[in-house]
Amino acid sequence: MATYPLKMEPAYRSVVAAVIRRHGRYLVCRRPVHKRHGGLWEFPGGKLQSGESLADAVRRELAEELAVEVASVGGVCYRHTDPENRFVIWFIETEIAGAPLPEEHEEIRWCPPSELPLLSFPPADEAFVRRIVTAGSTAAHSIR
């Protein structure tokens, strides 16, 4: 006779992180102190809503967080699974139109790859930063 778990494990929740690059610099944002990972830097984004695609989530999150329009959404350049919190974070190549404003962040900054390791990031973003640094100053699509 087969045995089954008494309760189902909750599914992983998808989160998008926009990888925005201009003139060799990456856009990173400092999280508000009162939020999880408060004060740490991150690539902007957030949780997908029910039925939302990765591209739709990037567009919505960047409009909310940075008051910008998304010019284009590219491919996934990195994926990180956080088993403790049951998240899958999708790092998505993204181009924006206009100048971003820190609507939900303490601060935003354009950083060359060499400066990213000097900032403190949550674990998923930190893992992605290590990949950027390892790849050097090449385009995000080569980081996959």
Number of C-alpha atoms within 10 A of each C-alpha: 3 3 5 7 6 6 6 7 8 7 8 14 15 18 21 25 27 30 26 21 19 12 8 14 17 21 18 24 24 23 24 16 12 8 9 10 16 15 19 18 24 26 26 24 26 19 18 19 14 6 8 12 13 21 20 15 22 30 21 20 22 23 18 16 18 22 18 18 18 19 11 13 19 13 15 20 17 21 18 16 16 14 9 6 9 14 17 18 22 23 28 25 22 22 17 20 11 12 9 17 16 16 14 16 20 15 15 21 14 17 17 16 20 13 12 20 13 8 14 15 24 16 13 21 21 18 14 21 20 14 16 22 17 12 15 14 14 13 12 24 13 12 16 14
